[in-house]
Amino acid sequence: MNINVRGIITAVLAIAASDAFAPSVYARKVDVSAEIKNLKGADYRKKSVAITNLSGEKKNPEALNEIVNVIRTEKKSEIRSAAVIAAGNIGGTAAVGPLIEVLNNESEDISVRLDAVEGLSRMRDSATAFDALVRAAENPNPVIRRVSAGLLWRNHYPMRKDVLEPILKRMLDDTDEQARESAKQLLERKP
């Protein structure tokens, strides 16, 4: 079998140099105004790229405001999911409320809700985000319970051991077998 190594290298370099390659987003200056214009358009590809580009704008209130608008108005769950992830990446106190709304919306697609859990877990300086995750660890949905408990443990365990250990101990009696197993594994791994 002949492999065209030059062709493979050329393709990899072309992808790495393109706008579609996510790490390149963080290496260049983003035109926030242009990306916001793309967010407001009907072209889903441009909207998706704009969300990705804006997700690197740490604590940029203008970018976050437009991303939150997408979360609240977009019909496609794939676009809402990307916007939820971007809000978690952008961070700041203004991102917490919209992420909690998504997490608590039982009619929302589960993957979008889990993206909200993940975003909230990275907001370590927000007591409101922490409290929402603690409540989510007791959510009726076992997947949300497991993921919330795992992310709380990963991102907050040493500092909030007093709150997290009782949650995990209660999960040992959970109705969901995987939740019980996750709690057991987390308690065994504690530092």
C-alpha positions in Angstrom: 0.0 0.0 0.0 1.4 3.4 -1.0 0.8 6.2 1.3 1.1 9.7 0.0 2.9 11.3 3.0 3.3 14.7 1.3 -0.5 14.8 0.7 -1.3 13.9 4.3 1.1 16.6 5.6 -0.3 19.2 3.2 -3.8 18.4 4.3 -2.9 18.6 8.0 -1.2 21.9 7.5 -4.2 23.3 5.6 -6.5 22.3 8.3 -4.3 23.8 11.0 -4.1 27.0 9.1 -7.8 27.3 8.5 -10.4 29.0 10.6 -12.0 25.7 11.4 -9.1 24.6 13.5 -10.2 25.6 17.1 -6.8 26.2 18.7 -6.0 28.8 16.1 -8.9 30.8 17.4 -7.0 31.6 20.6 -3.8 32.6 18.7 -5.4 35.5 16.8 -7.4 38.6 17.6 -11.1 38.0 17.2 -13.2 40.7 15.6 -16.0 40.6 18.2 -18.3 42.9 16.2 -18.1 40.8 13.1 -18.6 37.6 15.0 -21.7 39.1 16.7 -23.1 40.0 13.3 -22.5 36.3 12.2 -24.4 35.2 15.4 -27.4 37.2 14.4 -27.5 35.8 10.9 -29.4 32.7 9.6 -26.3 30.8 8.3 -25.8 28.0 10.9 -22.2 27.4 9.8 -21.3 31.0 10.3 -23.2 31.0 13.6 -21.3 28.0 14.8 -17.9 29.4 13.8 -18.8 32.7 15.5 -19.7 30.9 18.7 -16.4 29.0 18.6 -14.5 32.3 18.0 -16.2 34.2 20.8 -15.7 31.4 23.3 -12.1 32.5 23.7 -13.2 36.0 24.8 -12.7 35.6 28.5 -15.2 37.7 30.5 -16.1 39.8 27.5 -19.6 41.2 28.5 -20.6 42.0 24.9 -19.6 38.5 23.6 -21.3 36.9 26.6 -24.5 38.9 26.2 -24.9 37.8 22.5 -24.0 34.1 23.4 -26.7 34.2 26.1 -29.2 35.5 23.5 -28.3 32.5 21.3 -28.9 30.2 24.3 -32.3 31.7 24.9 -33.6 32.0 21.3 -31.9 29.3 19.2 -34.0 26.3 18.2 -31.2 23.9 17.1 -29.8 22.0 20.1 -26.4 21.8 18.5 -26.1 25.5 18.3 -27.5 26.0 21.8 -25.0 23.4 23.0 -22.1 25.3 21.4 -23.4 28.5 23.0 -23.7 26.9 26.4 -20.1 25.7 26.1 -19.0 29.2 25.0 -20.7 30.8 27.9 -18.9 28.5 30.3 -15.6 29.3 28.5 -16.2 33.1 28.6 -17.2 32.8 32.3 -18.0 35.7 34.6 -20.9 36.1 36.9 -23.3 37.0 34.0 -22.8 33.5 32.6 -24.0 31.7 35.8 -27.7 32.5 35.6 -28.2 31.4 32.0 -26.3 28.2 32.6 -28.4 27.4 35.6 -31.6 28.1 33.5 -30.4 25.5 31.0 -29.5 23.0 33.7 -32.9 23.3 35.3 -34.9 23.1 32.1 -36.1 19.6 32.1 -37.4 19.9 28.5 -33.9 20.8 27.3 -31.8 18.2 25.5 -29.8 16.3 28.0 -26.5 16.9 26.3 -27.1 20.7 26.5 -27.9 20.4 30.2 -24.7 18.4 30.7 -22.8 21.1 28.9 -24.3 23.6 31.4 -23.2 21.4 34.3 -19.6 21.3 32.9 -19.6 25.1 32.4 -20.8 25.8 35.9 -18.2 23.4 37.4 -15.4 25.6 36.0 -16.7 28.7 37.7 -14.9 28.0 40.9 -15.2 31.6 42.2 -19.0 31.6 42.0 -20.9 30.4 45.1 -24.1 30.5 43.0 -22.6 28.1 40.5 -21.4 25.8 43.3 -24.8 25.8 44.9 -26.5 25.0 41.6 -24.1 22.0 41.1 -24.8 20.8 44.7 -28.6 20.9 43.9 -27.9 19.1 40.5 -26.1 16.3 42.4 -29.6 15.5 43.7 -31.5 16.0 40.4 -34.2 13.5 39.5 -32.1 12.6 36.3 -29.4 10.1 37.3 -27.1 11.2 34.6 -27.2 14.8 35.8 -26.6 13.5 39.4 -23.6 11.5 38.4 -22.0 14.1 36.2 -22.6 16.9 38.7 -21.1 14.9 41.6 -18.1 13.9 39.5 -17.4 17.5 38.4 -17.9 18.9 41.9 -15.4 16.3 43.2 -12.9 17.1 40.4 -13.1 20.8 40.7 -14.0 21.5 44.3 -13.2 18.5 46.5 -10.2 19.6 48.5 -11.8 23.1 49.3 -15.4 21.9 49.9 -14.9 18.4 51.3 -17.4 19.2 54.1 -20.2 19.6 51.5 -19.2 17.0 49.0 -18.6 14.0 51.2 -22.2 13.9 52.5 -23.5 14.2 48.9 -21.4 11.3 47.8 -22.3 9.2 50.9 -26.0 9.8 50.1 -25.3 8.7 46.5 -24.1 5.3 47.8 -27.8 4.6 48.4 -29.0 6.0 45.1 -31.7 4.2 43.1 -29.4 4.3 40.0 -26.6 1.7 40.0 -24.2 3.8 38.0 -24.7 6.7 40.4 -23.9 4.4 43.4 -20.8 3.1 41.6 -19.6 6.6 40.7 -20.0 7.7 44.3 -18.1 4.7 45.6 -15.2 5.3 43.2 -15.0 9.0 44.0 -15.0 8.3 47.8 -12.3 5.7 47.3 -10.1 8.2 45.3 -10.3 11.0 47.8 -6.9 12.5 48.6 
